[in-house]
């Protein structure tokens, strides 16, 4: 099942885990935050960024990922690692 990926959707899932396909297999990533950005004419709804926390053993590579959200929705997105700590790798996903 697919649905529109909006800031409202991701905000409703804050703190929840999503199953992300990686080169090493499926990992559980947490939706940490959503940052809404200023509206522009190239998009019907305002652009936004989503910040995801991956396990610390993650491959730390940017790239296209496919995820299953908790409600069964499948999402494809391009994730970029932006921070690493001993506990997690933080990824940014930009929806322009």
C-alpha positions in Angstrom: 0.0 0.0 0.0 1.3 3.5 -0.8 0.2 6.9 0.5 1.3 10.5 0.2 4.4 11.1 2.4 3.6 14.3 4.3 4.9 16.0 7.4 1.5 15.2 9.1 2.0 11.5 8.4 5.6 11.4 9.9 4.6 13.6 12.8 1.8 11.1 13.7 4.6 8.4 13.8 7.1 10.3 16.0 9.0 7.9 18.3 7.8 4.8 16.3 10.0 2.3 14.6 10.0 1.6 10.8 11.5 -1.4 9.1 14.2 -0.2 6.7 15.8 -2.4 4.0 19.6 -2.0 4.0 22.5 -3.9 2.4 22.9 -5.8 5.6 19.2 -6.8 5.9 16.2 -5.2 7.6 17.0 -2.7 10.4 14.6 -0.9 12.8 14.9 2.9 12.6 13.1 5.3 14.9 11.3 8.4 13.6 12.9 11.1 15.8 11.7 14.5 14.4 10.1 16.4 11.6 11.1 19.9 10.5 8.7 21.8 8.3 10.2 24.2 5.9 8.8 27.2 4.0 6.3 26.6 1.2 7.5 27.0 -2.4 5.8 26.7 -5.8 7.2 23.3 -6.8 5.2 21.3 -4.3 1.5 21.3 -3.4 2.2 20.8 0.3 5.1 22.4 2.3 8.5 20.7 2.1 9.9 19.1 5.2 12.7 17.0 6.6 12.5 13.8 8.6 15.2 12.7 11.0 15.6 9.0 11.6 17.7 7.1 14.2 19.3 4.0 12.9 21.2 1.4 15.0 24.9 2.3 15.8 26.1 -0.7 13.7 24.4 0.7 10.6 26.5 1.0 7.4 26.3 4.8 7.5 25.9 5.1 3.8 23.6 7.5 2.0 21.2 6.2 -0.5 17.8 5.1 -1.6 16.0 3.1 1.1 12.6 1.3 1.2 10.8 1.2 4.5 7.6 -0.2 5.9 5.9 2.2 8.2 3.9 0.9 11.3 0.6 1.3 9.5 1.7 -0.9 6.5 2.5 2.0 4.2 5.6 1.4 2.1 7.9 4.4 1.5 10.9 5.0 -0.7 13.3 7.8 0.3 16.8 9.0 0.0 18.5 9.1 3.4 21.8 10.9 4.3 23.7 10.2 7.5 24.3 13.4 9.3 25.5 12.4 12.8 26.9 9.4 14.6 27.0 8.6 18.3 27.8 5.5 20.2 24.1 4.7 20.4 22.8 5.6 16.9 23.3 7.0 13.4 21.1 9.9 12.6 19.8 10.2 9.0 18.1 13.1 7.3 15.4 12.6 4.6 14.5 15.7 2.6 11.1 16.0 1.0 11.3 19.0 -1.4 
